[in-house]
Amino acid sequence: MKRFITLLVNITVISFILNTVWENAQAPLYAGYANFWEHFQICFWGVLGDMVIIIILYAIFALGYGNIWWIESWGMQSIIRLIFIGMIMAIMIEYYALSVGRWAYAPTMPLFLWTKAGLLPVLQMMILPYVTFYYVRQNMKII
């Protein structure tokens, strides 16, 4: 049980740090951005949502593999699946948020391939779950 709690804490802390940096770096590409301090709270709520998404991704893979410790033996196929599922989830979330007016992009936001989803939020969910799980895996090896 202690090892499982350590796993969840590691996922939470690492994803919090990575997503905080990413969210604040991409904030100027959203409509209405004024400055870092005015948008930090908005970004903070985004970070919490991103952390939940990453935990959900971990749980999806744990259920799919029938193994809570799946990152200890993941291979290229798992990584490709993680990147693809992260991409699909991000596109769906972006489409929904844009359609209900939760947020809007500034004209400077590049779009992801043939979609109307922002490139950076999609790349965020393609890259940061992998980086999070990679560091968690490295940290779990020493525990």
C-alpha positions in Angstrom: 0.0 0.0 0.0 2.8 2.4 0.8 4.3 1.8 -2.6 1.0 2.6 -4.3 0.6 5.8 -2.3 4.2 6.8 -3.3 3.2 6.1 -6.9 0.2 8.4 -6.7 2.2 11.1 -4.9 4.9 10.9 -7.6 2.5 11.2 -10.4 0.7 14.1 -8.8 3.8 16.1 -7.9 5.6 15.5 -11.2 2.6 16.2 -13.3 1.8 19.3 -11.2 5.3 20.8 -11.8 5.4 20.0 -15.5 1.9 21.2 -16.2 2.4 24.4 -14.2 5.3 25.3 -16.4 3.5 24.3 -19.6 0.2 26.0 -18.8 1.9 29.3 -17.9 4.2 29.2 -20.9 1.2 28.7 -23.3 -1.1 31.2 -21.5 -0.3 34.1 -23.9 -1.7 32.1 -26.8 -5.2 32.3 -25.2 -7.7 35.1 -25.8 -7.8 37.7 -23.0 -4.3 37.0 -21.7 -3.0 40.2 -20.0 0.0 39.1 -17.9 1.4 36.2 -15.8 0.0 37.2 -12.4 -3.5 37.9 -13.7 -3.7 34.5 -15.3 -1.8 32.4 -12.8 -5.0 31.4 -11.0 -6.7 30.4 -14.3 -3.6 28.4 -15.2 -3.7 26.8 -11.7 -7.2 25.4 -12.4 -6.0 24.1 -15.7 -3.1 22.4 -14.0 -5.4 20.6 -11.6 -7.5 19.4 -14.6 -4.3 18.2 -16.4 -3.2 16.3 -13.3 -6.6 14.5 -13.2 -6.3 13.6 -16.9 -2.8 12.2 -16.3 -4.0 10.1 -13.3 -6.9 8.9 -15.5 -4.5 7.9 -18.2 -2.5 6.0 -15.7 -5.6 4.2 -14.5 -6.8 3.4 -18.0 -3.4 1.7 -18.8 -3.4 -0.1 -15.4 -6.9 -1.5 -16.1 -6.0 -2.3 -19.7 -2.9 -4.2 -18.8 -4.4 -5.6 -15.6 -1.3 -4.3 -13.7 -1.0 -1.2 -11.5 2.8 -1.3 -12.1 2.6 -1.4 -15.9 5.3 1.4 -16.2 7.9 -0.9 -14.8 7.8 -3.0 -17.9 6.4 -0.7 -20.6 7.7 -0.8 -24.1 7.5 1.2 -27.3 4.0 0.0 -28.0 2.8 1.3 -24.6 4.4 4.6 -25.2 2.9 5.0 -28.6 -0.5 4.1 -27.2 -0.1 6.6 -24.4 0.9 9.4 -26.8 -2.1 8.5 -29.2 -4.7 8.4 -26.4 -3.3 11.6 -24.9 -3.7 13.3 -28.3 -7.3 12.0 -28.7 -8.3 13.1 -25.2 -6.7 16.6 -25.7 -8.5 17.1 -29.0 -11.8 16.1 -27.5 -11.3 18.4 -24.5 -10.3 21.3 -26.7 -13.2 20.9 -29.0 -15.6 20.7 -26.1 -14.1 23.7 -24.2 -14.1 25.8 -27.4 -17.7 24.9 -28.3 -19.0 25.9 -24.8 -16.9 29.0 -24.6 -14.8 27.9 -21.7 -11.8 29.4 -23.4 -10.8 30.8 -26.8 -7.5 31.0 -28.6 -5.6 34.2 -29.5 -4.9 34.5 -33.2 -1.3 33.4 -32.5 -2.2 29.9 -31.3 -1.1 27.4 -33.9 -3.6 24.7 -34.6 -3.0 20.9 -34.5 -2.8 19.4 -37.9 -6.2 19.3 -39.6 -8.2 20.2 -36.5 -9.4 23.4 -34.7 -7.6 22.3 -31.5 -4.7 24.3 -30.3 -1.3 22.7 -31.1 0.2 23.3 -27.7 -2.6 21.9 -25.5 -2.6 18.8 -27.7 1.2 18.4 -27.5 0.9 18.9 -23.8 -1.2 15.7 -23.4 1.0 13.9 -25.9 4.3 14.7 -24.1 3.7 15.4 -20.4 2.0 12.1 -19.5 5.0 10.2 -21.0 7.5 12.5 -19.3 5.6 12.2 -16.0 5.5 8.4 -16.1 9.1 8.2 -17.2 10.2 10.1 -14.1 7.9 8.2 -11.9 9.3 5.0 -13.3 12.8 6.2 -12.6 11.9 7.2 -9.1 10.1 4.0 -8.3 13.2 2.0 -9.2 15.0 3.5 -6.2 12.2 2.9 -3.8 
